Amino acid sequence: MVSVSRTSLRESFISLSLPDYRRLWWAGTFSFMAVQMQFLLRGILAWELTERDGAIGLVYLVFGGTMLIATPLGGVAADRLPKRTVMLWSQAALTAGATAMGVAVISGNEQFWMLAAAGLVQGTAFGFYGPARVAFTTELVGREQLGNAITLSLLSMNSTRVVAPSLAGALAGIAFFGIGGAYLVAGAFSMMSFLAVLRLPRVAPAPDLPPARPLAEIIDGVRYVQSRKHLRRLLVSSFIIIMFGFNYVVFIPALVKDTFNLDNDGWVGVISSAASIGAVAVGLWLAGRADQPGRWRVMAITGTIFGGGVVALALTPTYWAAVLIVIIIGGGTTGYQSLSNAISLNLTEPSHQGRVQSLLQLSFAGFGIAALPLGLLAEAVGRRQAIALMGAIATAAVLVYATVERASQTEIESADPELAKSATCAPTSNVNDCSLVTAVKPSTRSARR
């Protein structure tokens, strides 16, 4: 029994036995810590400067709108340039942005426009960083352990998504640190990520690519997804689920301070970090199962739990009941995002993984863009009503997707991306034809210099 348990635990973390992937994992963990800390700090500072839900939404709109433009370009860069280089430049920009905000707040010169500027920098940098990091995973671990590697990466991301706000909220509530000190801590995490990326191997981009034409290649990526029905349906549903469902985090500061009448920033950190319990539990359970049959069903179930949890959050009468519900939301978020990312990569050929991941990550740009109208909606009809609507839309998107794809779940789980295009490969005018799509094989380790 003990031997089986140890074997299961070893399988859950098998990708971390690869030194290069382990460095990538730590780089991502530190980067996510920095980004998620700033995510909460930006909302707290926007509320303190304006005390308006719409102003908070505007800050996230800048972030999302910038990502909407930068992420597709980041996908092209990930498919054409050394991914390590893309990550280094992106992380340098993230470090500079966090440090600058910390200095501004500590010196007492913070202004609302600075929050928008920080969102602009972070949205641009993260738009390039995200696709490169995910596509790099395939090069470092191969397809055999891809599900495990993606799950571990998302376990760290989702854990930091709830641990980082807790740390940020706690630091912001301590007089010695305050919001400015918390920003500087985020900058330190970002610098640690930069140093970890420096230790990653240099992997050459795919050889014999046609001349770079960014706009044409973005269009090619869209056509690639459009020509594969399972991939298309997954990306569209994920976009809706994240864009609406995950926006509940935008309202956490106002929900705690205005609805539950708790003024200390530490309470914001507590409820934001509560999801770590569910996120870590589900992530650990899922890590050893992400490459096994049945993962599509688990993705659909956890997505439904996520959306339903957001609806329940809108209806909860007390702060501590909200904390319990956020724990459930954290588990649902981890399960859905881990498996949707892993499945999307398995449905995609290496030559297009950067662009496909950039399209998948556009859901976070949509999340930022939707924050402003949802903030204005909350001001018009009520915060609880707006959150309930967000959760209902996310739940409906999961259920519609699950209903449409239910009969194809076995096909989706066992998909071979090179076979998936048969009879459906769309013309791609002047960029790539169907034969070029398969030109880059899964293993690129031999391309290291």
C-alpha positions in Angstrom: 0.0 0.0 0.0 2.8 2.4 0.9 4.7 1.4 -2.3 1.6 2.2 -4.4 1.1 5.5 -2.6 4.8 6.4 -3.2 4.5 5.4 -6.9 1.4 7.5 -7.3 3.1 10.5 -5.7 6.2 10.1 -7.8 4.0 10.0 -11.0 2.2 13.1 -9.9 5.5 15.1 -10.0 7.3 13.1 -12.6 7.9 16.1 -14.9 9.8 17.9 -12.2 12.5 15.2 -12.3 13.6 16.9 -15.6 16.1 19.7 -14.6 15.1 22.0 -17.5 11.4 21.7 -16.9 12.0 22.2 -13.2 13.7 25.6 -13.9 10.9 26.6 -16.2 8.4 25.6 -13.4 10.2 27.8 -10.9 10.4 30.7 -13.4 6.7 30.5 -14.0 5.9 30.2 -10.2 7.9 33.3 -9.4 6.4 35.2 -12.3 2.8 34.2 -11.4 3.5 35.3 -7.8 4.5 38.8 -9.0 1.6 39.1 -11.4 -1.1 37.9 -9.1 0.2 40.1 -6.2 -0.1 43.1 -8.4 -3.5 42.0 -9.6 -4.9 42.4 -6.1 -2.8 45.5 -5.3 -4.1 47.2 -8.4 -7.7 46.7 -7.3 -7.1 47.8 -3.7 -5.3 51.0 -4.9 -7.9 51.8 -7.5 -10.6 51.5 -4.8 -8.7 53.7 -2.4 -8.1 56.4 -5.0 -11.7 56.4 -6.4 -14.1 54.2 -4.4 -15.8 53.3 -7.7 -16.4 49.8 -9.2 -16.2 51.4 -12.6 -12.8 52.7 -12.0 -11.6 49.3 -10.9 -13.0 47.9 -14.1 -11.2 50.6 -16.2 -7.9 49.5 -14.7 -8.5 45.9 -15.8 -9.8 47.1 -19.1 -6.4 48.6 -19.9 -4.7 45.3 -19.0 -7.1 43.2 -21.0 -7.2 45.5 -24.0 -3.4 45.5 -24.2 -3.3 41.7 -23.9 -5.8 41.4 -26.7 -3.3 43.1 -29.0 -0.1 41.6 -27.5 -1.1 38.0 -27.1 -1.5 37.1 -30.7 1.8 38.7 -31.5 3.3 36.8 -28.6 2.1 33.6 -30.1 3.8 34.4 -33.4 7.0 35.3 -31.5 6.8 32.0 -29.6 6.6 30.0 -32.9 9.4 32.0 -34.6 11.9 33.2 -32.0 13.8 31.4 -29.2 11.3 31.1 -26.4 13.9 31.8 -23.8 14.6 35.2 -25.3 10.9 36.1 -25.5 10.5 35.2 -21.8 13.6 37.1 -20.7 12.5 40.4 -22.3 8.9 40.0 -21.1 10.1 39.3 -17.5 12.4 42.3 -17.5 9.4 44.5 -18.4 7.3 42.9 -15.7 10.0 43.5 -13.1 10.4 47.2 -14.1 6.7 47.8 -13.9 6.3 46.4 -10.4 9.3 48.2 -9.1 8.2 51.5 -10.5 4.7 51.2 -8.9 6.3 50.4 -5.6 8.5 53.4 -5.7 5.6 55.7 -6.7 3.4 54.5 -3.8 6.2 54.6 -1.2 7.1 58.2 -2.2 3.4 59.2 -2.0 3.2 60.1 -5.7 0.7 57.4 -6.8 -2.0 58.5 -9.2 -4.8 56.7 -11.0 -3.1 57.0 -14.4 -0.1 55.1 -13.0 -2.3 52.1 -12.4 -3.4 52.2 -16.1 0.2 52.6 -17.2 1.2 49.5 -15.1 -1.6 47.6 -16.6 -0.4 48.5 -20.1 3.1 47.3 -19.3 1.9 44.1 -17.7 -0.6 43.3 -20.4 2.0 43.7 -23.1 4.7 41.7 -21.3 2.4 38.9 -20.2 0.9 38.7 -23.7 4.3 37.6 -24.9 5.4 35.6 -21.8 2.4 33.3 -21.6 2.4 31.6 -25.1 6.2 31.3 -25.0 6.2 29.6 -21.6 3.5 27.1 -22.5 4.9 26.2 -25.9 8.4 25.8 -24.3 6.9 23.1 -22.0 6.4 20.8 -25.0 10.0 21.2 -26.1 11.3 20.4 -22.6 9.2 17.4 -21.7 7.7 16.0 -25.0 4.2 14.8 -25.5 4.4 11.7 -23.2 4.4 13.8 -20.0 2.8 16.9 -21.4 -0.4 16.6 -19.4 1.5 16.1 -16.2 3.8 19.1 -17.0 0.9 21.4 -17.9 -1.0 20.4 -14.8 2.0 21.1 -12.6 2.5 24.4 -14.3 -1.1 25.3 -13.8 -1.0 24.0 -10.2 1.7 26.5 -9.5 -0.2 29.3 -11.4 -3.5 28.6 -9.6 -1.8 28.2 -6.3 0.0 31.5 -6.7 -3.3 33.0 -7.8 -4.6 32.5 -4.3 -1.4 32.5 -2.3 -0.1 35.7 -3.8 -3.3 37.8 -3.1 -3.1 36.5 0.5 0.5 37.7 0.8 -0.3 41.0 -1.0 -3.3 41.7 1.2 -1.4 40.8 4.4 1.6 43.0 3.4 -0.7 45.9 2.4 -2.4 45.7 5.8 0.9 46.0 7.7 2.0 49.6 8.2 5.7 48.8 7.8 5.1 47.5 4.2 1.8 48.9 3.0 0.8 48.8 -0.7 4.1 50.2 -1.8 6.2 47.6 0.0 3.9 44.9 -1.3 4.6 46.1 -4.9 8.4 45.9 -4.2 8.0 42.3 -3.0 6.2 41.6 -6.2 9.1 43.1 -8.1 11.5 40.9 -6.2 9.6 37.8 -7.2 9.6 39.0 -10.8 13.4 39.4 -10.7 13.7 35.8 -9.3 11.8 34.6 -12.3 14.1 36.5 -14.6 17.1 34.8 -13.0 15.5 31.4 -13.4 14.8 32.0 -17.1 18.5 32.8 -17.6 19.3 29.2 -16.6 17.0 27.7 -19.3 18.6 26.1 -22.3 18.8 27.9 -25.6 16.5 26.1 -28.1 16.6 27.2 -31.7 13.3 28.0 -33.4 12.0 25.7 -36.1 14.1 25.7 -39.3 13.1 26.6 -42.8 10.2 28.8 -41.9 8.8 31.2 -44.5 9.6 35.0 -44.2 8.0 36.5 -41.1 4.6 38.1 -41.7 3.0 38.6 -38.2 -0.5 39.5 -39.3 -0.7 36.7 -41.9 0.6 34.2 -39.3 -2.0 35.4 -36.7 -4.6 34.8 -39.4 -3.1 31.4 -40.1 -3.4 30.5 -36.4 -7.1 31.5 -36.4 -7.7 29.4 -39.5 -5.8 26.5 -37.9 -8.2 26.5 -35.0 -11.2 27.1 -37.2 -10.4 24.0 -39.3 -10.4 21.7 -36.2 -13.8 21.5 -34.7 -12.8 20.1 -31.3 -10.1 22.6 -30.8 -12.4 25.4 -31.9 -15.2 24.5 -29.6 -12.8 24.2 -26.6 -11.2 27.6 -27.2 -14.5 29.4 -27.7 -16.1 27.9 -24.6 -12.9 28.6 -22.5 -12.9 32.2 -23.7 -16.5 32.7 -22.5 -15.9 30.9 -19.2 -12.8 32.8 -18.2 -14.0 36.2 -19.5 -17.1 36.1 -17.4 -16.5 33.6 -14.6 -13.1 34.7 -13.5 -14.2 38.4 -13.3 -15.4 37.7 -9.8 -11.9 38.4 -8.5 -12.2 42.0 -9.7 -15.1 42.6 -7.3 -13.4 41.0 -4.2 -12.0 44.2 -2.8 -15.4 46.0 -3.1 -17.3 43.0 -1.9 -15.2 42.7 1.3 -15.0 46.4 2.1 -18.4 47.7 0.9 -20.8 44.6 1.0 -19.3 42.9 4.1 -18.1 46.2 5.7 -14.6 44.9 6.5 -12.1 47.8 6.0 -8.7 46.1 6.6 -6.9 45.0 3.4 -6.0 41.8 5.2 -9.6 40.5 4.9 -9.3 40.9 1.1 -6.2 38.8 1.2 -7.8 36.1 3.3 -10.8 35.6 1.0 -8.6 35.8 -2.1 -6.2 33.2 -0.7 -9.0 30.9 0.4 -9.2 29.4 -3.0 -5.6 28.0 -2.5 -7.1 25.2 -0.4 -9.3 23.9 -3.2 -6.7 24.8 -5.9 -3.9 22.9 -4.3 -6.0 19.9 -3.3 -7.5 19.5 -6.8 -4.1 20.2 -8.5 -2.3 17.5 -6.5 -5.1 15.0 -7.1 -5.1 15.8 -10.8 -1.4 15.9 -11.5 -1.0 12.1 -11.7 -4.2 11.7 -13.7 -4.0 14.5 -16.3 -2.7 12.0 -19.0 -5.2 9.3 -18.2 -8.6 8.5 -19.7 -11.6 10.5 -18.3 -9.9 13.8 -18.2 -12.4 15.4 -20.5 -15.2 14.5 -18.1 -13.3 15.9 -15.2 -12.7 19.1 -17.1 -16.5 19.5 -17.7 -17.4 18.8 -14.1 -14.8 21.1 -12.6 -15.9 23.9 -15.1 -19.5 23.5 -13.9 -18.4 23.7 -10.3 -16.4 26.9 -11.1 -19.3 28.6 -12.7 -21.8 27.5 -10.1 -19.5 28.6 -7.3 -19.5 32.1 -8.7 -23.3 32.2 -8.7 -23.2 30.9 -5.1 -20.7 33.7 -4.1 -23.2 36.3 -5.3 -25.9 34.9 -3.0 -23.8 34.3 0.1 -24.9 36.4 3.1 -21.7 36.5 5.2 -18.0 36.9 4.8 -17.0 33.5 6.1 -19.6 31.7 4.0 -18.1 33.5 1.0 -14.6 32.2 2.1 -15.9 28.6 2.0 -17.4 29.1 -1.5 -14.2 30.6 -2.8 -12.4 27.4 -1.7 -14.8 25.5 -4.0 -14.2 28.0 -6.8 -10.5 27.6 -6.5 -10.7 23.8 -7.0 -13.0 24.2 -10.0 -10.7 26.8 -11.5 -7.6 24.6 -11.2 -9.4 21.5 -12.6 -10.9 23.3 -15.6 -7.9 25.3 -16.6 -5.3 22.5 -16.1 -7.2 20.1 -18.3 -8.4 22.6 -21.0 -4.8 23.7 -21.5 -3.4 20.1 -21.6 -6.2 19.0 -24.0 -5.7 22.0 -26.3 -1.9 21.3 -26.6 -2.6 17.6 -27.4 -5.0 18.8 -30.2 -2.3 21.1 -31.6 0.8 20.4 -33.7 4.1 21.9 -32.4 4.3 24.3 -35.4 1.2 26.1 -34.1 1.3 25.6 -30.4 2.5 29.2 -29.7 -0.3 30.8 -31.7 -3.0 28.4 -30.4 -1.9 29.1 -26.8 -2.0 32.8 -27.5 -5.6 32.4 -28.7 -6.5 30.4 -25.6 -4.9 33.1 -23.4 -7.0 35.8 -25.0 -9.6 34.7 -22.6 -7.7 36.7 -19.9 -7.7 39.7 -22.3 -11.4 39.3 -22.6 -11.6 39.0 -18.8 -9.9 42.4 -18.5 -12.0 44.0 -21.2 -15.2 42.7 -19.7 -14.3 44.1 -16.3 -15.3 47.7 -17.2 -18.8 47.0 -18.5 -19.3 44.5 -15.6 -18.2 47.1 -13.2 -20.6 49.6 -14.6 -23.3 47.0 -14.6 -22.6 46.4 -10.9 -23.0 50.1 -10.2 -26.3 50.1 -12.1 -28.1 46.9 -10.9 -26.1 45.9 -7.9 -22.8 44.0 -7.2 -24.4 40.7 -6.3 -26.6 40.7 -9.3 -23.7 41.3 -11.6 -21.6 38.5 -10.0 -24.6 36.1 -10.3 -24.9 36.9 -14.0 -21.2 36.3 -14.6 -21.4 32.9 -12.9 -24.6 31.9 -14.8 -23.0 32.8 -18.2 -19.9 30.7 -17.3 -22.0 27.8 -16.2 -24.1 27.9 -19.3 -21.0 27.9 -21.5 -19.6 24.8 -19.8 -23.0 23.0 -20.1 -23.4 23.9 -23.8 -19.9 22.7 -24.6 -20.3 19.5 -22.7 -23.6 18.7 -24.4 -22.2 19.3 -27.9 -18.9 17.4 -27.4 -20.2 14.6 -25.1 -20.3 12.0 -27.8 -16.7 12.9 -28.9 -14.9 12.8 -25.5 -12.9 9.7 -26.3 -11.9 11.0 -29.6 -10.8 14.3 -28.0 -8.7 12.6 -25.3 -6.9 10.3 -27.8 -6.5 12.9 -30.6 -3.5 13.0 -32.8 -3.1 16.5 -34.0 -1.5 15.4 -37.3 -4.6 13.2 -38.0 -7.1 15.8 -36.7 -6.6 18.0 -39.7 -7.5 15.4 -42.2 -10.3 16.4 -44.5 -10.7 19.7 -42.6 -7.4 21.6 -43.3 -8.5 25.0 -44.4 -6.6 27.0 -47.1 -4.2 29.4 -45.5 -3.3 31.8 -48.3 0.4 32.7 -48.5 1.4 31.5 -45.0 1.3 27.8 -44.5 -0.4 25.0 -46.4 -1.5 21.7 -44.9 1.9 20.0 -45.6 3.8 22.7 -43.9 1.7 22.3 -40.7 3.3 18.9 -40.1 6.9 20.1 -41.0 7.9 20.5 -37.3 8.0 17.3 -35.4 7.3 17.1 -31.6 10.9 16.7 -30.5 13.1 19.7 -30.9 15.7 18.8 -28.3 18.2 18.1 -31.0 17.9 21.8 -32.0 19.6 23.0 -28.8 22.7 25.0 -29.4 
